[in-house]
Amino acid sequence: MFLWARLPEGCDTKEILSRCLERNVAFVPGKEFFPDGSGENTMRLNFSNASPEKIEEGIRRLGEVLKEMGP
C-alpha cells in the first residue's frame, strides 16, 4: 500500500510537498511518523488507489520537482 522513501540528508520533504501540490501531486512527509522529530528527509508514497498511469505521472512530476530543487 505504501512505499517509504528516504532522500539525502538536508532535504525537507515539507518544502518538496509544497512544490508538488502546485503540480497536483501529493505524498505524506515522513517527519510525521518520527516521534523524536527526525525524518525531515523521508516521505510516504501511496500506490493503492491510483492507476499505473497516474502513478507514473505522479512520479514524473515528483522527479521534476526534485530536479528543480537540486541536490
Contacts in CASP RR format, 6 or more apart in sequence:
PFRMAT RR
TARGET T0000
AUTHOR 0000-0000-0000
METHOD contacts of the structure
MODEL  1
MFLWARLPEGCDTKEILSRCLERNVAFVPGKEFFPDGSGENTMRLNFSNA
SPEKIEEGIRRLGEVLKEMGP
1 46 0 8 1.000
1 47 0 8 1.000
1 48 0 8 1.000
2 44 0 8 1.000
2 45 0 8 1.000
2 46 0 8 1.000
2 47 0 8 1.000
2 48 0 8 1.000
3 44 0 8 1.000
3 45 0 8 1.000
3 46 0 8 1.000
3 47 0 8 1.000
4 42 0 8 1.000
4 43 0 8 1.000
4 44 0 8 1.000
4 45 0 8 1.000
5 42 0 8 1.000
5 43 0 8 1.000
5 44 0 8 1.000
5 45 0 8 1.000
6 41 0 8 1.000
6 42 0 8 1.000
7 13 0 8 1.000
7 16 0 8 1.000
7 41 0 8 1.000
7 42 0 8 1.000
7 43 0 8 1.000
7 66 0 8 1.000
8 41 0 8 1.000
8 71 0 8 1.000
9 41 0 8 1.000
10 40 0 8 1.000
10 41 0 8 1.000
11 40 0 8 1.000
11 41 0 8 1.000
11 69 0 8 1.000
12 40 0 8 1.000
12 41 0 8 1.000
13 27 0 8 1.000
13 29 0 8 1.000
13 30 0 8 1.000
13 31 0 8 1.000
13 40 0 8 1.000
13 41 0 8 1.000
13 42 0 8 1.000
13 43 0 8 1.000
14 29 0 8 1.000
14 31 0 8 1.000
14 40 0 8 1.000
15 69 0 8 1.000
16 43 0 8 1.000
16 62 0 8 1.000
16 65 0 8 1.000
16 66 0 8 1.000
16 69 0 8 1.000
17 26 0 8 1.000
17 27 0 8 1.000
17 29 0 8 1.000
17 43 0 8 1.000
19 65 0 8 1.000
19 68 0 8 1.000
19 69 0 8 1.000
20 26 0 8 1.000
20 27 0 8 1.000
20 61 0 8 1.000
20 62 0 8 1.000
20 65 0 8 1.000
23 61 0 8 1.000
23 64 0 8 1.000
23 65 0 8 1.000
24 61 0 8 1.000
25 57 0 8 1.000
25 58 0 8 1.000
25 61 0 8 1.000
25 62 0 8 1.000
27 43 0 8 1.000
27 44 0 8 1.000
27 45 0 8 1.000
27 46 0 8 1.000
27 62 0 8 1.000
28 43 0 8 1.000
28 44 0 8 1.000
28 46 0 8 1.000
29 40 0 8 1.000
29 42 0 8 1.000
29 43 0 8 1.000
30 39 0 8 1.000
30 40 0 8 1.000
30 42 0 8 1.000
30 43 0 8 1.000
30 44 0 8 1.000
31 37 0 8 1.000
31 38 0 8 1.000
31 39 0 8 1.000
31 40 0 8 1.000
31 42 0 8 1.000
33 39 0 8 1.000
33 42 0 8 1.000
33 44 0 8 1.000
34 42 0 8 1.000
47 55 0 8 1.000
END
